[in-house]
Amino acid sequence: MTDRSTWRDFSISRTIRTSPILKSLLKPYFAFASWLHNRLPKGLYVRALLIIVIPMVLLQSVLAFVFMERHYALVTRRLSEALVREISAVVEMYETYETEQDEERIKRIAASALNLSVSVSKPGPLPPKKDASLFDLVDLYTSREITARIGKPFFIDTIGNDRFLDIRIQLEDKNLRFIARRSLAYASNSHIFIVWMVATSLILIITALLFLRNQIRPIEKLADAAEEFGKGRQPTQFRPHGAREVRRAAMAFLDMRRRIERHVDQRTTMLAGVSHDLRTILTRFNLQLTFLDNTPEVAALRCDVEEMNRMLEDYLAFSKGYGDEESEETDISLMLEELEVEAEVVGANVESTFDGDPQVVLKGRAFRRCLLNLISNAARYGKTIRIKGHRTPDWLIVTVDDDGPGIPPQERENVFRPFHRLDTARNQDTGGSGLGLSIARDIVRAHGGEIFLRESPMGGLRVRVRVPI
């Protein structure tokens, strides 16, 4: 079943890629998806927050719309109909009973039983109607009901006073003015629903923020620990906590770190033992050579023994990778100056500069070995060397330029392989074990960085080291 569904999905995607009609139809969708993807937040905390907030806001919007459209409008219409029926009854009574004594009795009944204040004035034109808001349901329903039930000229003012309605009805021989409380014509407590809904939602969102933050924090600590370990630093005070899945990921990270450290320790211990055994044999060679005459053959053997000693040191450094060294604050500017002096001893023209704060937390001895290998290579094949260091808020960048023969682009990745040599520019006669660049890349990657080889403006090779800080 899984194979069939996978094949079906593959066939659909292949059809979309090969059909120009489908491509043109889906082009707006892909454009919108790309636009949305570029503008959505990338952080897990913000995305999880949006997953909580957006549905809640949409739900509240729908509820508010339904409430205002159905409940509030329906209640307002019913109340307006009831008010107009009461006004219609009072108008009928005034048209039926015309004596002053009856008018006073009608006013008293309207005030006590209907909560309407009624006043009678001489006949005359009504005031011009005021423009009400388009969203004033009271004016809409009340005017509609007066027209339908009373059918006489009228004037209504729903905006002159926030608490009262002013309604005037023109009769044949008099004008009637009704003053009624605004609450009689619309649902005055509807805002309480909105207030309670918004207040409750704010409390729930704040509570969700607190709980969500507690769930995201273990993931952030796990990411920080992994980043520190990738930079060659030991994470301090890190322990698995949080949700079950996050604890599983943290335990897997700790197990992985222990396996890597155990593998490095085993490799270092093994090669240290091999190195000790080989040094013992080389020491015997040196002792035996001291008892021989100083002939050209003996001198050549001494050179071979010294070369073997150097190669042995390179092998051990490559296998160890300075894994036991702790990261500490190091002055990179001072380090470059010291390396400049060492390169000048072998006859190279060296100049170094550094921009930014030189204090960087890293493995000082290992990083110095990395730069020394790069500068030694540049001094071996070039006469002029330029070293430039630069620190940004996130990276430490060191660039080494030389005027040597350089490295062809197709060979720039191969030179990082252990024991790999270039026939044209680097051969056995130049010395070295073929591990210099391999050791340098191993050290840089242990810091979480990378080495790039490019063509130098000076005509030779440019080596660019980038390490996160």
N, C-alpha and C positions, 0 to 999 in steps of 0.2 A: 504493500500500500504506500509505503514511504517512497519507494523507487518510482512508482507511478506518479505520485504528486510532484516529486522532484523533476521528473521528466516533463510533466505538464507545465510547471513553472518555467523550466528552461525553454520549452517550445514557445510559450507566450512571450518571454523576454526576447527570444530570437526573432519572433514575428514582428515585435515592435521595432527592433533595431533594423530589420531589413525592409519594412514596409514604409514607403515615403508618405503614404496617406495617413497612416497612424502617427508617424512622426510629426506631421504638420498639425494633426488634431491635438496631440498631446503636448505640443510645444508650449502653449500658455501654461499648462499645468506644471511642466518641469521648470519653467521660468519663475512661476510663483513659488514653487517648492524651494528653488535655489535662493530666491530673495528672502523667503521666510527663514531658511536655514542660516543664512548669513547674519540675520538680525536677532535670532533667538539667543538667549544667554547660553554660555557653554558650561557653566558651573553646575554641579549636581545639586547643590543646596538651592540655588535660584530656580532650577528646573523643577525640583520637587515642590518648592513653594508655589510655583505657577500651577502645578498639577492640583494643588489644594485650593488655591485662591480662585482660579478662573472658573471652575465648575460652581463654586459657591457664589461668585458674583453673577454668573449667568442664571443660576437658580433664583437668586434674590431678584434679579431684574424681571424674570418671568413672573414670579409671584407678585411683585409690585405692579407689573402691568395688568395681570389678571385681576388683582384686587382693585386697582383704580378703575379698570375698564368695566368690571362686573359689579363688584360689591359697592364701591363708592358711588359709581354712576347710578346703580339701581336704587340704593338707599336715598340718594339725593333726589331722584325722580319721584320716588314714592312720597317723600316728605314734601316736595314741592306740590304734588297733586293734592295732598291733604291740606296744605296751607291755602291753596287756591279754592278748594271746596269750602273751606271756612269763610274765606273772603266772599265767595259767591253767595253763601247763605246770608251773610250780613248785607250784601247788596240787594238781595231779594227782599229782605226785611225792610230796608229803607225805601224800596220802591212800593212796598205794600202799605207800610204805615208812614204817614207823612206829617203827623202832628209833632210839635216840639217835645211833648211829653213822651211820645213813643221813641223819638230820637234819643233822648237821654236814657231811656230804658235799654235801648239797643246798644248804646255805648257801654253801659254798665255790664250788660251780658257779655259783650265782646271782650271787655277787659278782664272780667272775672273767670269766664268759662273758656275763652279761646286765646287769652293772652295777646289780644290785639288792641292796639291803641287807635281809635277811630276819631277823625275830626271831619266836620262838614264845612265846606266853603262855597261861596257863590259860584255859579257856572262861569266858565271861562276857558280859554285855551290851556292845554297842558304844557308843561316845560318840554323843551326838545330832549329827546332821548340821548343819554350819554353812551359813548362807545364802550362796550364791555370787552373784556378779554376774550379771545377765541376759546380759551380753556375754562371759562366761567360757566360751569354747568348749572348753577343756580339761576342765572339770567336766562339761559337757554330753556330749561324746563319750565320755569315759572311763566315766562312769556308765552310759551307754547300752550300751557294749560289755561292761562287767562283768555287767550284767543279762542280756544276750543270751548270753554265752559261759560264764560261771561259774554264774550263777543262784543264788547264795548271798547271805545278808545281808552287807552291806559298809558300810564307812565310808570316805569320801574327803575329804581336806582339801586344797583347792587354794589357799587364801588365807592359811593360817597362816604359811607360809614362802615367800619369793619365789623361792628357788632349788630347793626340793625339793617332792615330792608325798608325802603320807602316805596310804597305802591299807591298809585292814584288812579281812580276810576272816574271817568266822565259820564255823568248821567244827564238827563234832559234838563233838569232844573237845579242841579247842584253837582259839586265835585266831592268825592269821598277820598280821604287820605288815610291809608293804613300804615302804621308803624309796627313792624314785627321783629322779634329777635331773629338774627340770622341763623341761629342753631335750629329754628323750626323748619328751615327749608333745605338743609344739607347735613351730611354726616360730619359733625364737628370733631369727632374723636378719631378720625381715620388716620391722622398722623401718628397716633400712638402705635399703631401696627408697624409703621415704617421705622419709628424710633426703636421699638423693641427688637425688630428684625436686624437693624444695623448694629445696635449695641451688642446683641447676642453674637452676631457674626464677628464683630471685632474681638470679643472675648475668646471665641473659638479659634480665630486666626492667631491671636497672640499665644494661646495655649499650644496650637499646632507648631508655631515657630519655635517655642522652647523645646518641645519634644523632638521636632525635626532636627534642630541644632545638635541635640544630644546624640541622635542617630548618625549624623553626618560627621561629627568630630572623630570617631574612631577610624573612619575611612580616610580622613585628612591626615591623621597621625600615621596610619599605615603607609600612605603615599609619601609622607615626609621621611619615614624610616627607610623605605625603599630608595628614595632619592639620596639620602645620606650614605647608604650602603653602596649605591652606584658610584658615588664620589670618592669611595675609599675610606669613609669615616664610619665609626661604630655608632649606631643609634643608641642613645642613652635614655634610660627609663621608658623603654617601650615594652608594653605587655598587651596581649590580646584582650580586648573588651568590646562591648557593644552587642549587636544582634548576632545570632548564631552564625549566619553566613559570613559576617565580617570577621568574627573570631576564627572561623575556618580559614579564611584567606590569610589572616595574620599568622596563624599556626603554620600554614603552608609556607609563608615567607620566612618564618624563623627556621623551619626545617631546611628550606633551600639554602639559607645563609649558612647554617651549620654544615651542610653537605659541601658547599663550596669551600668553606674554611678548612674542613677536614681534608678535602682533596688537595688544596694548596699545601697544607702542612705535610701530608704524606709525600707529595712530590718534592717538597723542599728537603724533607728528611732523607728521602731516598737519594737525591742528587748530592746532598751534603755527605752522605756515606760514600757514594761513588767518588766524590771529589777528594775525600780524605784518603781513600785507597789509592787514587791516582797520584795524589801529592806525595804519598809515601814512595811510590815507584819513581817519581820524578826526583825526589830527594836522593834516592840511591844513584840515579843517573848522575846528578851533580857531584856526589861524593866520588864516584868512579872517574868522572871526567877530571877531577882535581889531581888525580894520580897519573894522568896521562900527559904526554908531552904536548906543548902548545903548537900543534900542527894545524894546517888549514882544515883538515877533516874534523879535528876536535873542536875548532872554533865554530864550524858549521853545526856540529852536534849541540854545542852550547846555545846557539841561536834557536835551534829547533826546540830545545827544552824550554827556553824562555817563551817561545811562541806558544807552546803547549800550556805553559802556566797562564798566559794571558787568555787563551781560549777557554781554559778551565774556569777562570774567574768570570768570563762572559757567560758561559753556560749556567753557572750557579746564579748569577745575577738575573739572567733571563727566567730561570725556573722559579726563583724566589719572588721577584717582582716587588720587593720591599713591602710585602703584605703585612709584616708585623709592625711597621712604623705607624705611629699615631699622627693624625693631622694636627698641625699647630700653625700659629700665625707666623708667616714668613715674609721677609722683605724681598720682593721680586726685583726691585731696582738694584739693590745691593748684590743680589745673586747674579744679575746680568753683568754688572761691573767686574765681579770676580771671574766670571767665565770669559769676559773680554780680555782680561790680563792673561789667563791661561792660554787663550788662542794666540795672543801676540807672541808668547814664548816660542811657539813653533814657527814663527815667521809670517803669520797672516796679518793683513791690514784690517783691523776690526774696529767697528764703531757701534755703540749701543745707546739707545734712548728708551725712556719709559714715560708714559702719560697716565695720569690718574693716581689713585691711592695705591701705593705699592704693597700695603699690608694685606696679604691674602692667606686664608686658612687652607692649607694643603699639606701633603707629605713632602717636606722640604728636601730631604736627601734623595728621595726617588725622583722628584721633579727636576732637581739639579742634575741627576744622572741622565735624565731624558734630554735636557737641553745640551748637556755636555756631548752626548752622542751626536746630536744634530750639528752642533758647531764643529765638532771634530771632523765629521764627514765633509762639511763645507770647507774647512781649512785644508783637508787632505786633497781636495780636487779644485780648489779655487784660491786666489790670492787676496781677494777683497771680500769682506763679509760685513753685512749690515744687519744688526739685531734691533728689532723694535718691539717694545712691549706696550700694551694698551689695556686698560681696565674699563669695562662698562658696568652698569648696575648688575648685570647677570653673568658676564663672562670675563675671563682672563685670556687675552689673545697675545701670543708671542710669534713674531714672524722673523725667519732667518733667510736672508738673501745672499747668494754668492755669484761669482762670475765664472764658475767652472763650466764643464761641458754639459751639465744638466742631465736629465733623465727623459728618455722618449715617453710620450703619453701612454703608449701601450704597455710600458713596463713599470708605470708608477705604482700599480697595485702589487705587482710581483715582488718588488724590492722589500716589501714588508714581510715576506715569507722568511722563516729562519733558514740561514745558510745559503740564501739565494744571492748570486753575484751577477753583475753585468759584465759581459766580455769586453765591451768597447770602452767603458769609463772606469769600471771598478774590477780589478782582478786580484789574483793572489799576491802579486808583487807589491801592492799598496798596503798590505797588512790588514789586520782585522779578521774577525771570525765570521762575518756575515750576519751578525745578530744585532748590530747597532740600531737599525731602524725598527727591528722587531721588538727590542727591549723598549725603545722610545714609545712605540704605539701601545705596548702592553701597559706601560706606566700611565700614559694619558688616558687610556680607556678605563683603567682602574680608578681614575678620578672622575669618570663619567664624561670625558671629553673625546676629541678626535683630532687626527693629524691629516692635513691636506697637502698634496704636492702640486705645485703649479710652476709655470714658467716665470722666472724672475725678470723684472725690468732691467737688471744688470746683465742679462744674457744667460745666466746659469739657472739654478734651481731655487725656487721659493718654497720653504717649508712653513706652513701655518699651523700652529698649535692653538686649539681652543678648548678651554676647560671651564666648566660652570663653577660659580662661586656662591 
